[in-house]
Amino acid sequence: MNQGIRCTVDSRERAATSAFTIAELLVVLGLLALLVVIRASAAGQNQRASDRVVCANNLKQLASAWQAYSDDQNGNLIWNMGMGTTGPMPPGYRGYSWVSGVFTAGNPTSANNTDCTNTTYLANGANAMIAPYTKSNVVIFKCPADKSTSAFGPRVRTYSMNASLGAGGDAFNPNAKKDIMQYPGYNTTAMDTFTYTRMPGIKRPAEKFVISEEHPNVVADGSFFIDQSGAPNYASGRQMMLDVPASYHNLGGNFVFADGHYELRRWQDSRTVNATTIVTVMLNNPDLQWLQSHAWEP
């Protein structure tokens, strides 16, 4: 009789010690949730790194095409025409710049602007002067981290070219690019002798960017305009952020330079990251000063 009682007690003890308590289950579930978060974070980091690499490769291919055009044109740089900030672009402006098409700045999903999805403005040599040198590959004009869309679907271009490079004025403005860039010492009645129009004329090409990512709310035509008033120290200039760079890569943007190398520039001022409109005064912004000094110099 006593032996039977001992067996019953032993079995109950084994059951009690082998079963999970609620507290233990909660610990296990917490660990599983933590593992899921860690894996998701790692996957996100891997995707961002992949986007950055693809973007850098896109820029290098575009810079190679830019160089090849100049080689074929005896050192002359490809045209880089400003075409305004509101699309669609008038048909008469096709073919007068490295790319064609004008997105609507400040209104990325503009319902009446088919330029946002028109790949012929990138791939057709009659519309885009660079097309013969990119083999009409439209994929390289957009960073994979750029998820901007329009009323007609995903937009086709992320990148813009430094407006200090290449001939051409502003098609929607009778003034030359010099009047928009405000180069120090420029004269409104004189020809634009400030903008670099030939490869040999670029001062310190390893420090002058050719193409950059532009903020999705601001990108319009294919030119990236930068206020140059007050150069070289800019303290006495207007200090205006005309066009705004993108921040797709860990609060930074990708650039390719005239010597062919690529850089990721991480922004130091929150105003750069948070800017969503063109022509914004940004006094003492180190990011603006970096853009100014890496676009042009006296």
C-alpha atoms as an extended CHARMM CRD file, in Angstrom:
* protein
*
       298  EXT
         1         1  MET       CA              0.0000000000        0.0000000000        0.0000000000  PROA      1               0.0000000000
         2         2  ASN       CA              2.7640000000        2.3700000000        0.9180000000  PROA      2               0.0000000000
         3         3  GLN       CA              4.6210000000        1.4660000000       -2.2600000000  PROA      3               0.0000000000
         4         4  GLY       CA              1.6130000000        2.4400000000       -4.4180000000  PROA      4               0.0000000000
         5         5  ILE       CA              1.4430000000        5.7870000000       -2.7190000000  PROA      5               0.0000000000
         6         6  ARG       CA              5.1200000000        6.4130000000       -3.4190000000  PROA      6               0.0000000000
         7         7  CYS       CA              4.6280000000        5.6320000000       -7.1140000000  PROA      7               0.0000000000
         8         8  THR       CA              1.7560000000        8.1270000000       -7.3520000000  PROA      8               0.0000000000
         9         9  VAL       CA              3.7600000000       10.8500000000       -5.7010000000  PROA      9               0.0000000000
        10        10  ASP       CA              6.8050000000       10.1900000000       -7.9520000000  PROA      10              0.0000000000
        11        11  SER       CA              4.7400000000       10.4200000000      -11.1280000000  PROA      11              0.0000000000
        12        12  ARG       CA              3.2290000000       13.7190000000      -10.0540000000  PROA      12              0.0000000000
        13        13  GLU       CA              6.6500000000       15.1110000000       -9.2610000000  PROA      13              0.0000000000
        14        14  ARG       CA              7.9750000000       14.0730000000      -12.6780000000  PROA      14              0.0000000000
        15        15  ALA       CA              5.0040000000       15.7150000000      -14.3950000000  PROA      15              0.0000000000
        16        16  ALA       CA              5.5210000000       18.9270000000      -12.4540000000  PROA      16              0.0000000000
        17        17  THR       CA              9.2170000000       19.1350000000      -13.2450000000  PROA      17              0.0000000000
        18        18  SER       CA              8.8720000000       18.2520000000      -16.9680000000  PROA      18              0.0000000000
        19        19  ALA       CA              6.1190000000       20.7400000000      -17.8410000000  PROA      19              0.0000000000
        20        20  PHE       CA              6.8270000000       24.3970000000      -18.9020000000  PROA      20              0.0000000000
        21        21  THR       CA              5.5880000000       27.0690000000      -16.5730000000  PROA      21              0.0000000000
        22        22  ILE       CA              3.8930000000       30.1710000000      -17.9990000000  PROA      22              0.0000000000
        23        23  ALA       CA              6.9520000000       32.2200000000      -17.1240000000  PROA      23              0.0000000000
        24        24  GLU       CA              9.2230000000       29.8470000000      -19.0190000000  PROA      24              0.0000000000
        25        25  LEU       CA              6.9520000000       29.9220000000      -22.0660000000  PROA      25              0.0000000000
        26        26  LEU       CA              7.0110000000       33.7010000000      -22.0460000000  PROA      26              0.0000000000
        27        27  VAL       CA             10.8100000000       33.6760000000      -21.9550000000  PROA      27              0.0000000000
        28        28  VAL       CA             10.9630000000       31.3070000000      -24.9350000000  PROA      28              0.0000000000
        29        29  LEU       CA              8.4700000000       33.3860000000      -26.9230000000  PROA      29              0.0000000000
        30        30  GLY       CA             10.4490000000       36.5220000000      -26.1060000000  PROA      30              0.0000000000
        31        31  LEU       CA             13.6520000000       34.9540000000      -27.3570000000  PROA      31              0.0000000000
        32        32  LEU       CA             11.9420000000       33.8440000000      -30.5720000000  PROA      32              0.0000000000
        33        33  ALA       CA             10.5790000000       37.3470000000      -31.1360000000  PROA      33              0.0000000000
        34        34  LEU       CA             14.0420000000       38.7920000000      -30.5640000000  PROA      34              0.0000000000
        35        35  LEU       CA             15.5190000000       36.4210000000      -33.1230000000  PROA      35              0.0000000000
        36        36  VAL       CA             12.8840000000       37.4770000000      -35.6620000000  PROA      36              0.0000000000
        37        37  VAL       CA             13.7160000000       41.1500000000      -35.0760000000  PROA      37              0.0000000000
        38        38  ILE       CA             17.4530000000       40.5050000000      -35.4070000000  PROA      38              0.0000000000
        39        39  ARG       CA             16.9730000000       38.6050000000      -38.6680000000  PROA      39              0.0000000000
        40        40  ALA       CA             14.6710000000       41.2860000000      -40.0610000000  PROA      40              0.0000000000
        41        41  SER       CA             17.1590000000       44.0020000000      -39.1120000000  PROA      41              0.0000000000
        42        42  ALA       CA             20.0150000000       42.0960000000      -40.7430000000  PROA      42              0.0000000000
        43        43  ALA       CA             17.9450000000       41.5830000000      -43.8930000000  PROA      43              0.0000000000
        44        44  GLY       CA             17.1460000000       45.3080000000      -43.9880000000  PROA      44              0.0000000000
        45        45  GLN       CA             20.7870000000       46.2250000000      -43.5880000000  PROA      45              0.0000000000
        46        46  ASN       CA             21.7730000000       43.8180000000      -46.3640000000  PROA      46              0.0000000000
        47        47  GLN       CA             19.1440000000       45.3360000000      -48.6740000000  PROA      47              0.0000000000
        48        48  ARG       CA             20.3050000000       48.8850000000      -47.9570000000  PROA      48              0.0000000000
        49        49  ALA       CA             23.9060000000       47.8810000000      -48.5990000000  PROA      49              0.0000000000
        50        50  SER       CA             22.8770000000       46.2330000000      -51.8640000000  PROA      50              0.0000000000
        51        51  ASP       CA             20.9550000000       49.3410000000      -52.9480000000  PROA      51              0.0000000000
        52        52  ARG       CA             24.0000000000       51.4940000000      -52.2390000000  PROA      52              0.0000000000
        53        53  VAL       CA             26.2690000000       49.2570000000      -54.3140000000  PROA      53              0.0000000000
        54        54  VAL       CA             23.8500000000       49.1640000000      -57.2550000000  PROA      54              0.0000000000
        55        55  CYS       CA             23.4550000000       52.9360000000      -57.0860000000  PROA      55              0.0000000000
        56        56  ALA       CA             27.2340000000       53.4230000000      -57.1050000000  PROA      56              0.0000000000
        57        57  ASN       CA             27.5220000000       51.1560000000      -60.1400000000  PROA      57              0.0000000000
        58        58  ASN       CA             24.7830000000       53.1280000000      -61.9230000000  PROA      58              0.0000000000
        59        59  LEU       CA             26.6310000000       56.3720000000      -61.3140000000  PROA      59              0.0000000000
        60        60  LYS       CA             29.9330000000       54.9450000000      -62.5180000000  PROA      60              0.0000000000
        61        61  GLN       CA             28.2930000000       53.7700000000      -65.7520000000  PROA      61              0.0000000000
        62        62  LEU       CA             26.7560000000       57.1930000000      -66.3030000000  PROA      62              0.0000000000
        63        63  ALA       CA             30.1000000000       58.8690000000      -65.6260000000  PROA      63              0.0000000000
        64        64  SER       CA             31.7750000000       56.5600000000      -68.1390000000  PROA      64              0.0000000000
        65        65  ALA       CA             29.1570000000       57.5150000000      -70.7310000000  PROA      65              0.0000000000
        66        66  TRP       CA             29.6850000000       61.2080000000      -69.8910000000  PROA      66              0.0000000000
        67        67  GLN       CA             33.4370000000       60.7580000000      -70.4300000000  PROA      67              0.0000000000
        68        68  ALA       CA             32.9540000000       58.8350000000      -73.6810000000  PROA      68              0.0000000000
        69        69  TYR       CA             30.7990000000       61.6190000000      -75.1110000000  PROA      69              0.0000000000
        70        70  SER       CA             33.5070000000       64.1700000000      -74.3050000000  PROA      70              0.0000000000
        71        71  ASP       CA             36.1710000000       61.9670000000      -75.8790000000  PROA      71              0.0000000000
        72        72  ASP       CA             34.1470000000       61.8140000000      -79.0980000000  PROA      72              0.0000000000
        73        73  GLN       CA             33.5830000000       65.5810000000      -79.0410000000  PROA      73              0.0000000000
        74        74  ASN       CA             37.2260000000       66.6350000000      -78.6550000000  PROA      74              0.0000000000
        75        75  GLY       CA             36.8670000000       67.4620000000      -74.9820000000  PROA      75              0.0000000000
        76        76  ASN       CA             33.5510000000       69.2960000000      -75.1360000000  PROA      76              0.0000000000
        77        77  LEU       CA             31.1660000000       68.3440000000      -72.3410000000  PROA      77              0.0000000000
        78        78  ILE       CA             27.6980000000       67.0030000000      -73.0080000000  PROA      78              0.0000000000
        79        79  TRP       CA             24.9620000000       69.6320000000      -72.9090000000  PROA      79              0.0000000000
        80        80  ASN       CA             23.2380000000       70.0480000000      -69.5550000000  PROA      80              0.0000000000
        81        81  MET       CA             20.1910000000       72.2170000000      -70.1020000000  PROA      81              0.0000000000
        82        82  GLY       CA             17.9280000000       73.4650000000      -67.3310000000  PROA      82              0.0000000000
        83        83  MET       CA             14.3000000000       72.8870000000      -68.3350000000  PROA      83              0.0000000000
        84        84  GLY       CA             12.3480000000       74.2570000000      -65.4030000000  PROA      84              0.0000000000
        85        85  THR       CA             10.6410000000       72.7050000000      -62.4110000000  PROA      85              0.0000000000
        86        86  THR       CA              7.1880000000       71.8990000000      -63.7570000000  PROA      86              0.0000000000
        87        87  GLY       CA              6.4780000000       69.1980000000      -66.3120000000  PROA      87              0.0000000000
        88        88  PRO       CA              5.6410000000       67.9180000000      -68.7500000000  PROA      88              0.0000000000
        89        89  MET       CA              8.4800000000       69.2870000000      -70.8530000000  PROA      89              0.0000000000
        90        90  PRO       CA              7.5270000000       71.0480000000      -74.1220000000  PROA      90              0.0000000000
        91        91  PRO       CA              8.3840000000       68.7450000000      -77.0650000000  PROA      91              0.0000000000
        92        92  GLY       CA             10.5940000000       71.4090000000      -78.6270000000  PROA      92              0.0000000000
        93        93  TYR       CA             13.1720000000       70.9780000000      -75.8540000000  PROA      93              0.0000000000
        94        94  ARG       CA             13.8630000000       67.3230000000      -76.6320000000  PROA      94              0.0000000000
        95        95  GLY       CA             17.4080000000       66.4030000000      -77.5270000000  PROA      95              0.0000000000
        96        96  TYR       CA             19.1050000000       69.5290000000      -76.1490000000  PROA      96              0.0000000000
        97        97  SER       CA             20.4780000000       67.9890000000      -72.9810000000  PROA      97              0.0000000000
        98        98  TRP       CA             22.0070000000       64.8040000000      -71.6020000000  PROA      98              0.0000000000
        99        99  VAL       CA             18.4840000000       63.6540000000      -70.7010000000  PROA      99              0.0000000000
       100       100  SER       CA             15.0270000000       65.0070000000      -71.3780000000  PROA      100             0.0000000000
       101       101  GLY       CA             11.8940000000       65.1350000000      -69.2410000000  PROA      101             0.0000000000
       102       102  VAL       CA             10.7880000000       67.3620000000      -66.3830000000  PROA      102             0.0000000000
       103       103  PHE       CA              9.1620000000       65.9950000000      -63.2650000000  PROA      103             0.0000000000
       104       104  THR       CA              7.0520000000       68.4230000000      -61.2460000000  PROA      104             0.0000000000
       105       105  ALA       CA              9.0510000000       69.6050000000      -58.2320000000  PROA      105             0.0000000000
       106       106  GLY       CA              6.9990000000       69.6140000000      -55.0540000000  PROA      106             0.0000000000
       107       107  ASN       CA              4.3670000000       67.3510000000      -56.5880000000  PROA      107             0.0000000000
       108       108  PRO       CA              5.9410000000       63.9430000000      -57.2980000000  PROA      108             0.0000000000
       109       109  THR       CA              2.5900000000       62.3120000000      -58.1140000000  PROA      109             0.0000000000
       110       110  SER       CA              1.4250000000       64.9940000000      -60.5480000000  PROA      110             0.0000000000
       111       111  ALA       CA             -1.5700000000       63.5470000000      -62.3430000000  PROA      111             0.0000000000
       112       112  ASN       CA             -0.8660000000       65.2060000000      -65.6970000000  PROA      112             0.0000000000
       113       113  ASN       CA              2.8730000000       64.5860000000      -66.0740000000  PROA      113             0.0000000000
       114       114  THR       CA              3.8390000000       61.5600000000      -68.1390000000  PROA      114             0.0000000000
       115       115  ASP       CA              7.5070000000       62.6230000000      -68.1730000000  PROA      115             0.0000000000
       116       116  CYS       CA              7.8970000000       60.7980000000      -64.8510000000  PROA      116             0.0000000000
       117       117  THR       CA              7.5800000000       57.4130000000      -66.5570000000  PROA      117             0.0000000000
       118       118  ASN       CA              8.7310000000       58.1910000000      -70.1020000000  PROA      118             0.0000000000
       119       119  THR       CA             11.8150000000       56.0350000000      -70.7020000000  PROA      119             0.0000000000
       120       120  THR       CA             12.2620000000       57.3560000000      -74.2530000000  PROA      120             0.0000000000
       121       121  TYR       CA             13.5440000000       60.5670000000      -72.6510000000  PROA      121             0.0000000000
       122       122  LEU       CA             16.4640000000       58.4820000000      -71.3710000000  PROA      122             0.0000000000
       123       123  ALA       CA             16.9350000000       55.8060000000      -74.0120000000  PROA      123             0.0000000000
       124       124  ASN       CA             16.2740000000       57.5490000000      -77.3250000000  PROA      124             0.0000000000
       125       125  GLY       CA             19.2080000000       59.4280000000      -78.8370000000  PROA      125             0.0000000000
       126       126  ALA       CA             16.8410000000       61.9840000000      -80.3520000000  PROA      126             0.0000000000
       127       127  ASN       CA             15.7400000000       62.9190000000      -76.8160000000  PROA      127             0.0000000000
       128       128  ALA       CA             18.7700000000       62.1910000000      -74.6390000000  PROA      128             0.0000000000
       129       129  MET       CA             22.2610000000       63.0480000000      -75.8560000000  PROA      129             0.0000000000
       130       130  ILE       CA             23.8100000000       60.4580000000      -73.5530000000  PROA      130             0.0000000000
       131       131  ALA       CA             21.6600000000       57.5560000000      -74.7950000000  PROA      131             0.0000000000
       132       132  PRO       CA             24.1030000000       56.2780000000      -77.4590000000  PROA      132             0.0000000000
       133       133  TYR       CA             26.7600000000       55.9700000000      -74.7510000000  PROA      133             0.0000000000
       134       134  THR       CA             24.5810000000       54.1130000000      -72.2420000000  PROA      134             0.0000000000
       135       135  LYS       CA             23.3570000000       51.6640000000      -74.9130000000  PROA      135             0.0000000000
       136       136  SER       CA             19.8450000000       52.8760000000      -74.0810000000  PROA      136             0.0000000000
       137       137  ASN       CA             19.9800000000       51.1450000000      -70.6910000000  PROA      137             0.0000000000
       138       138  VAL       CA             17.2740000000       52.9580000000      -68.7120000000  PROA      138             0.0000000000
       139       139  VAL       CA             17.7910000000       50.9650000000      -65.4980000000  PROA      139             0.0000000000
       140       140  ILE       CA             20.9900000000       52.8400000000      -64.6170000000  PROA      140             0.0000000000
       141       141  PHE       CA             19.1460000000       56.1550000000      -64.2730000000  PROA      141             0.0000000000
       142       142  LYS       CA             17.3800000000       55.1370000000      -61.0460000000  PROA      142             0.0000000000
       143       143  CYS       CA             18.6860000000       54.1710000000      -57.6150000000  PROA      143             0.0000000000
       144       144  PRO       CA             16.8950000000       51.0430000000      -56.3030000000  PROA      144             0.0000000000
       145       145  ALA       CA             16.3630000000       52.8180000000      -52.9720000000  PROA      145             0.0000000000
       146       146  ASP       CA             14.2900000000       55.4580000000      -54.7720000000  PROA      146             0.0000000000
       147       147  LYS       CA             10.6920000000       54.2750000000      -54.3680000000  PROA      147             0.0000000000
       148       148  SER       CA              9.0980000000       57.4550000000      -55.6780000000  PROA      148             0.0000000000
       149       149  THR       CA              6.0690000000       57.0140000000      -57.8920000000  PROA      149             0.0000000000
       150       150  SER       CA              3.8030000000       59.1010000000      -60.0740000000  PROA      150             0.0000000000
       151       151  ALA       CA              0.1810000000       58.8580000000      -61.1160000000  PROA      151             0.0000000000
       152       152  PHE       CA              1.3920000000       56.6690000000      -63.9940000000  PROA      152             0.0000000000
       153       153  GLY       CA              3.6890000000       54.3500000000      -62.0270000000  PROA      153             0.0000000000
       154       154  PRO       CA              7.2550000000       54.3300000000      -60.6530000000  PROA      154             0.0000000000
       155       155  ARG       CA              9.3610000000       57.2680000000      -61.7640000000  PROA      155             0.0000000000
       156       156  VAL       CA             12.2750000000       56.4390000000      -64.0560000000  PROA      156             0.0000000000
       157       157  ARG       CA             15.0450000000       58.8040000000      -62.9580000000  PROA      157             0.0000000000
       158       158  THR       CA             16.8040000000       59.5720000000      -59.6620000000  PROA      158             0.0000000000
       159       159  TYR       CA             19.9160000000       61.3500000000      -60.8870000000  PROA      159             0.0000000000
       160       160  SER       CA             20.7210000000       64.8990000000      -61.9610000000  PROA      160             0.0000000000
       161       161  MET       CA             23.9010000000       66.4270000000      -63.3710000000  PROA      161             0.0000000000
       162       162  ASN       CA             25.8840000000       69.2310000000      -61.7590000000  PROA      162             0.0000000000
       163       163  ALA       CA             24.6600000000       72.3590000000      -63.5760000000  PROA      163             0.0000000000
       164       164  SER       CA             28.1880000000       73.7960000000      -63.5190000000  PROA      164             0.0000000000
       165       165  LEU       CA             29.1320000000       71.1900000000      -66.1080000000  PROA      165             0.0000000000
       166       166  GLY       CA             28.0860000000       71.4430000000      -69.7420000000  PROA      166             0.0000000000
       167       167  ALA       CA             26.8020000000       74.1000000000      -72.0870000000  PROA      167             0.0000000000
       168       168  GLY       CA             23.1920000000       75.1980000000      -72.1800000000  PROA      168             0.0000000000
       169       169  GLY       CA             21.1630000000       77.7340000000      -70.2600000000  PROA      169             0.0000000000
       170       170  ASP       CA             17.7320000000       77.3920000000      -68.7200000000  PROA      170             0.0000000000
       171       171  ALA       CA             15.1020000000       76.7790000000      -71.3540000000  PROA      171             0.0000000000
       172       172  PHE       CA             12.2500000000       78.2050000000      -69.3050000000  PROA      172             0.0000000000
       173       173  ASN       CA             14.2490000000       81.2550000000      -68.3130000000  PROA      173             0.0000000000
       174       174  PRO       CA             15.8210000000       83.6920000000      -70.7820000000  PROA      174             0.0000000000
       175       175  ASN       CA             18.8230000000       83.9940000000      -68.4840000000  PROA      175             0.0000000000
       176       176  ALA       CA             21.8890000000       81.8330000000      -68.7450000000  PROA      176             0.0000000000
       177       177  LYS       CA             22.8560000000       79.3580000000      -66.0400000000  PROA      177             0.0000000000
       178       178  LYS       CA             25.2500000000       81.9340000000      -64.6250000000  PROA      178             0.0000000000
       179       179  ASP       CA             22.2990000000       84.0740000000      -63.5640000000  PROA      179             0.0000000000
       180       180  ILE       CA             20.7880000000       81.1740000000      -61.6270000000  PROA      180             0.0000000000
       181       181  MET       CA             24.0310000000       79.8850000000      -60.1470000000  PROA      181             0.0000000000
       182       182  GLN       CA             25.1220000000       83.4270000000      -59.1810000000  PROA      182             0.0000000000
       183       183  TYR       CA             28.8240000000       82.8470000000      -59.8090000000  PROA      183             0.0000000000
       184       184  PRO       CA             30.8630000000       85.5680000000      -58.0730000000  PROA      184             0.0000000000
       185       185  GLY       CA             31.7470000000       88.3360000000      -60.4950000000  PROA      185             0.0000000000
       186       186  TYR       CA             29.2580000000       87.2940000000      -63.1500000000  PROA      186             0.0000000000
       187       187  ASN       CA             27.6610000000       89.9090000000      -65.3610000000  PROA      187             0.0000000000
       188       188  THR       CA             24.0490000000       89.5730000000      -66.4770000000  PROA      188             0.0000000000
       189       189  THR       CA             24.8270000000       91.1020000000      -69.8740000000  PROA      189             0.0000000000
       190       190  ALA       CA             27.9790000000       89.0920000000      -70.5880000000  PROA      190             0.0000000000
       191       191  MET       CA             28.3150000000       85.5580000000      -71.8950000000  PROA      191             0.0000000000
       192       192  ASP       CA             28.5160000000       82.7080000000      -69.4010000000  PROA      192             0.0000000000
       193       193  THR       CA             32.2370000000       82.0710000000      -69.1240000000  PROA      193             0.0000000000
       194       194  PHE       CA             31.9680000000       80.4760000000      -65.6820000000  PROA      194             0.0000000000
       195       195  THR       CA             30.2880000000       77.1350000000      -66.3910000000  PROA      195             0.0000000000
       196       196  TYR       CA             32.6970000000       74.3430000000      -67.3590000000  PROA      196             0.0000000000
       197       197  THR       CA             32.0390000000       73.4220000000      -70.9820000000  PROA      197             0.0000000000
       198       198  ARG       CA             35.2220000000       71.4580000000      -71.7340000000  PROA      198             0.0000000000
       199       199  MET       CA             36.8030000000       68.5450000000      -69.9200000000  PROA      199             0.0000000000
       200       200  PRO       CA             40.2890000000       70.1490000000      -69.7270000000  PROA      200             0.0000000000
       201       201  GLY       CA             38.7780000000       73.2320000000      -68.0810000000  PROA      201             0.0000000000
       202       202  ILE       CA             37.4750000000       71.4330000000      -64.9960000000  PROA      202             0.0000000000
       203       203  LYS       CA             39.5620000000       72.4690000000      -62.0200000000  PROA      203             0.0000000000
       204       204  ARG       CA             40.5350000000       69.5790000000      -59.7450000000  PROA      204             0.0000000000
       205       205  PRO       CA             38.2700000000       66.9460000000      -61.3830000000  PROA      205             0.0000000000
       206       206  ALA       CA             38.6870000000       64.5790000000      -58.4200000000  PROA      206             0.0000000000
       207       207  GLU       CA             36.8330000000       67.1820000000      -56.3350000000  PROA      207             0.0000000000
       208       208  LYS       CA             34.0590000000       68.1090000000      -58.7840000000  PROA      208             0.0000000000
       209       209  PHE       CA             30.9890000000       65.8870000000      -58.8780000000  PROA      209             0.0000000000
       210       210  VAL       CA             29.2760000000       65.1120000000      -62.1450000000  PROA      210             0.0000000000
       211       211  ILE       CA             26.0530000000       63.3270000000      -61.1890000000  PROA      211             0.0000000000
       212       212  SER       CA             24.1910000000       62.9930000000      -57.9030000000  PROA      212             0.0000000000
       213       213  GLU       CA             20.9730000000       61.6620000000      -56.4650000000  PROA      213             0.0000000000
       214       214  GLU       CA             18.3280000000       64.3300000000      -56.0780000000  PROA      214             0.0000000000
       215       215  HSD       CA             15.5550000000       64.5170000000      -53.4840000000  PROA      215             0.0000000000
       216       216  PRO       CA             12.3440000000       62.9260000000      -54.8510000000  PROA      216             0.0000000000
       217       217  ASN       CA             10.2530000000       65.9870000000      -53.9540000000  PROA      217             0.0000000000
       218       218  VAL       CA             12.6280000000       68.3240000000      -55.7630000000  PROA      218             0.0000000000
       219       219  VAL       CA             13.9650000000       66.4650000000      -58.8070000000  PROA      219             0.0000000000
       220       220  ALA       CA             12.5530000000       68.0470000000      -61.9570000000  PROA      220             0.0000000000
       221       221  ASP       CA             14.8300000000       68.4860000000      -64.9780000000  PROA      221             0.0000000000
       222       222  GLY       CA             18.1900000000       66.7460000000      -65.3090000000  PROA      222             0.0000000000
       223       223  SER       CA             20.2690000000       69.6440000000      -63.9280000000  PROA      223             0.0000000000
       224       224  PHE       CA             21.3100000000       70.1040000000      -60.3020000000  PROA      224             0.0000000000
       225       225  PHE       CA             21.6160000000       73.8390000000      -59.6430000000  PROA      225             0.0000000000
       226       226  ILE       CA             23.7670000000       75.1100000000      -56.7740000000  PROA      226             0.0000000000
       227       227  ASP       CA             24.0510000000       78.6880000000      -55.5110000000  PROA      227             0.0000000000
       228       228  GLN       CA             27.6480000000       79.7840000000      -56.0130000000  PROA      228             0.0000000000
       229       229  SER       CA             27.3870000000       83.3430000000      -54.6980000000  PROA      229             0.0000000000
       230       230  GLY       CA             30.1130000000       84.2030000000      -52.2430000000  PROA      230             0.0000000000
       231       231  ALA       CA             32.5560000000       81.5750000000      -53.5400000000  PROA      231             0.0000000000
       232       232  PRO       CA             35.0540000000       80.4210000000      -52.4940000000  PROA      232             0.0000000000
       233       233  ASN       CA             34.1630000000       80.7960000000      -48.7850000000  PROA      233             0.0000000000
       234       234  TYR       CA             30.4300000000       81.4990000000      -49.3410000000  PROA      234             0.0000000000
       235       235  ALA       CA             30.1360000000       83.4820000000      -46.1170000000  PROA      235             0.0000000000
       236       236  SER       CA             28.9810000000       86.5830000000      -47.9870000000  PROA      236             0.0000000000
       237       237  GLY       CA             26.6940000000       84.7950000000      -50.4460000000  PROA      237             0.0000000000
       238       238  ARG       CA             22.9960000000       84.0760000000      -50.4280000000  PROA      238             0.0000000000
       239       239  GLN       CA             23.5710000000       80.5790000000      -48.9860000000  PROA      239             0.0000000000
       240       240  MET       CA             20.5440000000       79.1080000000      -50.7130000000  PROA      240             0.0000000000
       241       241  MET       CA             19.8580000000       75.4350000000      -51.3190000000  PROA      241             0.0000000000
       242       242  LEU       CA             18.5080000000       75.6210000000      -54.8610000000  PROA      242             0.0000000000
       243       243  ASP       CA             18.2010000000       71.9010000000      -55.6330000000  PROA      243             0.0000000000
       244       244  VAL       CA             18.2980000000       69.3710000000      -52.7910000000  PROA      244             0.0000000000
       245       245  PRO       CA             20.3110000000       66.1200000000      -52.6770000000  PROA      245             0.0000000000
       246       246  ALA       CA             18.6940000000       62.8270000000      -51.7330000000  PROA      246             0.0000000000
       247       247  SER       CA             19.3010000000       60.9430000000      -48.4770000000  PROA      247             0.0000000000
       248       248  TYR       CA             18.6070000000       57.3700000000      -49.5420000000  PROA      248             0.0000000000
       249       249  HSD       CA             21.7080000000       55.7930000000      -47.9810000000  PROA      249             0.0000000000
       250       250  ASN       CA             21.8580000000       56.1110000000      -44.2170000000  PROA      250             0.0000000000
       251       251  LEU       CA             21.0800000000       59.8400000000      -44.3620000000  PROA      251             0.0000000000
       252       252  GLY       CA             23.5230000000       60.3410000000      -47.1990000000  PROA      252             0.0000000000
       253       253  GLY       CA             23.6820000000       60.6180000000      -50.9670000000  PROA      253             0.0000000000
       254       254  ASN       CA             25.8310000000       59.0720000000      -53.6790000000  PROA      254             0.0000000000
       255       255  PHE       CA             28.0050000000       61.1270000000      -56.0230000000  PROA      255             0.0000000000
       256       256  VAL       CA             30.2930000000       60.3380000000      -58.9380000000  PROA      256             0.0000000000
       257       257  PHE       CA             33.1530000000       62.7010000000      -59.7420000000  PROA      257             0.0000000000
       258       258  ALA       CA             34.8150000000       63.9430000000      -62.9130000000  PROA      258             0.0000000000
       259       259  ASP       CA             37.7720000000       61.5990000000      -62.4420000000  PROA      259             0.0000000000
       260       260  GLY       CA             35.3750000000       58.6240000000      -62.3050000000  PROA      260             0.0000000000
       261       261  HSD       CA             35.4640000000       57.8220000000      -58.5890000000  PROA      261             0.0000000000
       262       262  TYR       CA             32.3660000000       57.4690000000      -56.4210000000  PROA      262             0.0000000000
       263       263  GLU       CA             31.6430000000       58.7580000000      -52.9130000000  PROA      263             0.0000000000
       264       264  LEU       CA             28.8570000000       58.3930000000      -50.3820000000  PROA      264             0.0000000000
       265       265  ARG       CA             28.3820000000       61.7220000000      -48.6380000000  PROA      265             0.0000000000
       266       266  ARG       CA             26.5270000000       61.5570000000      -45.3160000000  PROA      266             0.0000000000
       267       267  TRP       CA             24.7680000000       64.8100000000      -44.4780000000  PROA      267             0.0000000000
       268       268  GLN       CA             25.6590000000       66.6620000000      -41.3000000000  PROA      268             0.0000000000
       269       269  ASP       CA             22.7770000000       69.1290000000      -41.0920000000  PROA      269             0.0000000000
       270       270  SER       CA             19.1970000000       67.9710000000      -40.4910000000  PROA      270             0.0000000000
       271       271  ARG       CA             17.9390000000       70.7640000000      -42.7460000000  PROA      271             0.0000000000
       272       272  THR       CA             19.4970000000       68.9680000000      -45.7070000000  PROA      272             0.0000000000
       273       273  VAL       CA             17.7280000000       65.7150000000      -44.9200000000  PROA      273             0.0000000000
       274       274  ASN       CA             14.3870000000       67.3430000000      -44.1170000000  PROA      274             0.0000000000
       275       275  ALA       CA             14.2810000000       69.8530000000      -46.9990000000  PROA      275             0.0000000000
       276       276  THR       CA             11.4190000000       69.1930000000      -49.4030000000  PROA      276             0.0000000000
       277       277  THR       CA             11.2720000000       72.3700000000      -51.4890000000  PROA      277             0.0000000000
       278       278  ILE       CA             13.6300000000       74.1360000000      -53.8670000000  PROA      278             0.0000000000
       279       279  VAL       CA             15.2800000000       77.5210000000      -53.2290000000  PROA      279             0.0000000000
       280       280  THR       CA             15.5470000000       77.3830000000      -49.4310000000  PROA      280             0.0000000000
       281       281  VAL       CA             17.8290000000       79.6750000000      -47.4260000000  PROA      281             0.0000000000
       282       282  MET       CA             20.1630000000       77.5760000000      -45.2540000000  PROA      282             0.0000000000
       283       283  LEU       CA             22.6530000000       79.7990000000      -43.4660000000  PROA      283             0.0000000000
       284       284  ASN       CA             25.8330000000       78.1210000000      -42.2440000000  PROA      284             0.0000000000
       285       285  ASN       CA             24.8310000000       74.7030000000      -43.5550000000  PROA      285             0.0000000000
       286       286  PRO       CA             28.0250000000       72.6140000000      -43.9450000000  PROA      286             0.0000000000
       287       287  ASP       CA             26.2890000000       70.3550000000      -46.4660000000  PROA      287             0.0000000000
       288       288  LEU       CA             25.4830000000       73.2830000000      -48.7350000000  PROA      288             0.0000000000
       289       289  GLN       CA             29.0700000000       74.4810000000      -48.4820000000  PROA      289             0.0000000000
       290       290  TRP       CA             30.2840000000       70.9960000000      -49.4080000000  PROA      290             0.0000000000
       291       291  LEU       CA             28.0050000000       70.9670000000      -52.4710000000  PROA      291             0.0000000000
       292       292  GLN       CA             29.1890000000       74.4240000000      -53.4870000000  PROA      292             0.0000000000
       293       293  SER       CA             32.8740000000       73.6250000000      -53.2080000000  PROA      293             0.0000000000
       294       294  HSD       CA             32.4850000000       70.3010000000      -55.0350000000  PROA      294             0.0000000000
       295       295  ALA       CA             30.4990000000       71.7260000000      -57.9440000000  PROA      295             0.0000000000
       296       296  TRP       CA             32.6500000000       74.6380000000      -59.0770000000  PROA      296             0.0000000000
       297       297  GLU       CA             35.4440000000       76.9510000000      -58.0060000000  PROA      297             0.0000000000
       298       298  PRO       CA             36.6470000000       80.4000000000      -59.1230000000  PROA      298             0.0000000000
